[in-house]
């Protein structure tokens, strides 16, 4: 099980090269709706990290962060990418 600090350092989106802590800070500093706030984090229109980012955005709105759930969602995305890349070889 990862510590809170390790989870905050996890990369939440490769496109924007932002970690969880940066995403939380960006979402906390804006009043934009999710779709526009997401672009501040990802710097793109892709949906590869949508699930984890949406969860962080919602947690920010409610003021409570479940770091284990965030880590789980990021790890699930990485596993899917790994599985897809293995299928291409």
N, C-alpha and C positions, 0 to 999 in steps of 0.2 A: 504494500500500500504506500502510495506516494504522500509526501508531506504537502502541506499547503503551499510552501515556498516552491517546491518542485512543480506543482501543478500550475502555479502562476507563471513559471518560466516556460511552460510547454508552448510550442508554436501552435496557434489556433488556425492559422491560414498561411499557406506557403506563398500565395499570390502577394499579400501585403507584408509578409515576413513579420507579422505581429504575434506577440505572445498573449496569453490569457490576461495578464496584468494590464497590458496596453489596451486590450479590447475593453476591459472593465472601465478603465480610465476614460477612453473615448466615449463609450456609451453613457458614462456618468456625466460627461461634460456637454452633452448635446440633448436637445429636446426634439430632435428629428425622429420621424417614424422609422421603424426597423429597416425598411428597404433603403432609405437614404443613409442612415447611420451605418449600415453594413458596408457601404462603399467607402466610408472613412477608414474602416478596418482592413477590408480586403483589397481596396483600390482596383476592383474589377467587378464584372457582372456575373461571374461564375457562381454556381451553387454547390461547389464541392464541400464547403465547410458550413453550409447553411444550418444544419441541425445544432451543432455546438454553438454557433454564433447566436442563433435565435434563443437558445436556452440561456446563454449569458445575458442577452438583452432583456429577457423576461425576468431573470433573477435580479438584474439591476433595477428594474421597475419596482419589484416587490421588496428590495432591500435585503435579501437573504441569498447567500451563495452556497450552493452545494458543490464543493470542490471535487469530491469523489465522482459525482455525476458528470461534471465537466470533463474530468480526466477520462472517464469511461467513454464518453461520446467521441473524444478526440482519438482515443485508441481504437475504437471501432472503425472510424474513418480510415485510419492508417492501415488497419487489417484489410479492409476492403480494397484499398489501393494496392497493397502487397499481393493480395489474391488475384486482382486483375492483371498486374504486371507479370505474375507467374504464368497466367493463362496465355499470355502473348508470346512467350518464349517457345 
